Amino acid sequence: MISNLADLDKFVNEKVIEPFDHRSLNEEVAEFRNTVPTTEILCIEIFKRLKTFPHAKLEAVRVVETSNNSFEYAGN
């Protein structure tokens, strides 16, 4: 086990789910006030937030919008 999954779940909830879920991203999330929150931009922001998890190395984030539209970001 690389990381305790309960710790990872808590981290994802704090950093991504709670700030984004049922929110107007343009109005309620500071990072998107001056940027259109496209799938690509959302994926990059989620990557930035999750890469700070101290107990594992993040490889990539994928956001699937529809069966025909998704974006994956693997950082720099």
Beta strands, then each sheet from edge to edge (+ up, - down):
strand 1: 61-66
strand 2: 69-73
sheet 1: 1+ 2-
end
